[in-house]
Amino acid sequence: MSGFSVSWLDLREPADHAARDPELVSTLVSYLQGDTDIAPIIVDLGAGTGSTLRALTAMGAQRCVWRLVDHDPALLNEALRRHGQAEIVEDYQADLRDVAALPLGGAALLSASALFDLISADLVDSLVARARQQSTVVYAALNYDGRTHWTPAHPLDAAVLDAFNRDQHRDKGLGPALGPDASMTMKAALEKAGYTVLMRDSPWQLGPEQQALVSELIRGIRAAVTHGYGLSDAALADWQTFRLSHAGSGHCLVGHIDLLAWPPGV
Ligand SMILES: C[S@@+](CC[C@H](N)C(=O)[O-])C[C@H]1O[C@@H](n2cnc3c(N)ncnc32)[C@H](O)[C@@H]1O
């Protein structure tokens, strides 16, 4: 199983939707709606419960065929439950590492959100090669970029962030993870394959209204850096207590990058 629960994905979705760069989405939706005779096929990798579907549909993507790909059947079932009536949704329970088997035939768009920082550089190369073979547009939203900035500050913030960013490279089942290098690695791979790449900042800007998400984020960071990074339990406990005590009053910026890439001739 992936370890991504419906409740965690639901908790982060409002922040994700607020963070997505609207200009890239609007450009993408215009492209998808450009030919009124053909229902564009969108293949969403690591689709979870359908966050990309919701984001693009809310911005005007209509009459699309959504192929949602994930290895977690519970998340796919939830996506179908939410969207199977109103949208054309095809669910594919598959492992992204088997790139040749991904259902990309006829796809106008290969999309993903909050995914590419989890995968390896080799997997990016394989996915880009398959997308290029059939001139598929690529949209990868919400790739973590290594920035996490807290207000108010705590003396351990820099050390915790350094450890967290190193932990982001840990293999989560999709090879040595790109973590904060995801967007630049994708840009290089896509440009080498002839794509024109647009990138925009899409940070989470979290305040007191997102206290529940901020609290989960703090607990997740603490768990990620507990072992192997030389931070003492006492120091981390102090950091966590301080951070949680400000989760309802402080602010947090988590940097992400959205990427939209056009193959030659599209
Ligand atoms: C951070 S979640 C993002 C979900 C969704 N795109 C969103 O923005 O809410 C990453 C997704 O990748 C899926 N995933 C992780 N490893 C996978 C694999 N090896 N094959 C297919 N899907 C995988 C997880 O099940 C999860 O749904």
The ligand as a MOL file (V3000), in Angstrom:
LIG
                    3D

  0  0  0     0  0            999 V3000
M  V30 BEGIN CTAB
M  V30 COUNTS 27 29 0 0 0
M  V30 BEGIN ATOM
M  V30 1 C 1.3030 12.3950 -2.6330 0
M  V30 2 S 0.1250 11.3180 -3.2850 0 CHG=1
M  V30 3 C -0.6180 12.3730 -4.5030 0
M  V30 4 C -2.0140 11.9450 -4.8680 0
M  V30 5 C -2.7620 12.9010 -5.8110 0
M  V30 6 N -2.0440 13.1010 -7.0540 0
M  V30 7 C -3.0100 14.2250 -5.1320 0
M  V30 8 O -2.4400 15.2480 -5.5520 0
M  V30 9 O -3.7910 14.2450 -4.1600 0 CHG=-1
M  V30 10 C 1.0690 10.1840 -4.2690 0
M  V30 11 C 0.2440 9.1280 -4.9860 0
M  V30 12 O 1.1250 8.2440 -5.7000 0
M  V30 13 C 0.6550 6.9090 -5.5570 0
M  V30 14 N 1.7910 5.9950 -5.7240 0
M  V30 15 C 2.8850 5.8930 -4.9380 0
M  V30 16 N 3.6990 4.9260 -5.3860 0
M  V30 17 C 3.1070 4.4020 -6.4990 0
M  V30 18 C 3.4430 3.3600 -7.4250 0
M  V30 19 N 4.5760 2.6450 -7.2880 0
M  V30 20 N 2.6050 3.1050 -8.4470 0
M  V30 21 C 1.4450 3.8150 -8.5810 0
M  V30 22 N 1.0670 4.8020 -7.7440 0
M  V30 23 C 1.8860 5.0790 -6.7170 0
M  V30 24 C 0.0690 6.8900 -4.1460 0
M  V30 25 O -0.8310 5.8030 -3.9510 0
M  V30 26 C -0.5790 8.2560 -4.0510 0
M  V30 27 O -1.9060 8.2250 -4.5110 0
M  V30 END ATOM
M  V30 BEGIN BOND
M  V30 1 1 1 2
M  V30 2 1 2 3
M  V30 3 1 2 10
M  V30 4 1 3 4
M  V30 5 1 4 5
M  V30 6 1 5 6
M  V30 7 1 5 7
M  V30 8 2 7 8
M  V30 9 1 7 9
M  V30 10 1 10 11
M  V30 11 1 11 12
M  V30 12 1 11 26
M  V30 13 1 12 13
M  V30 14 1 13 14
M  V30 15 1 13 24
M  V30 16 1 14 15
M  V30 17 1 14 23
M  V30 18 2 15 16
M  V30 19 1 16 17
M  V30 20 1 17 18
M  V30 21 2 17 23
M  V30 22 1 18 19
M  V30 23 2 18 20
M  V30 24 1 20 21
M  V30 25 2 21 22
M  V30 26 1 22 23
M  V30 27 1 24 25
M  V30 28 1 24 26
M  V30 29 1 26 27
M  V30 END BOND
M  V30 END CTAB
M  END
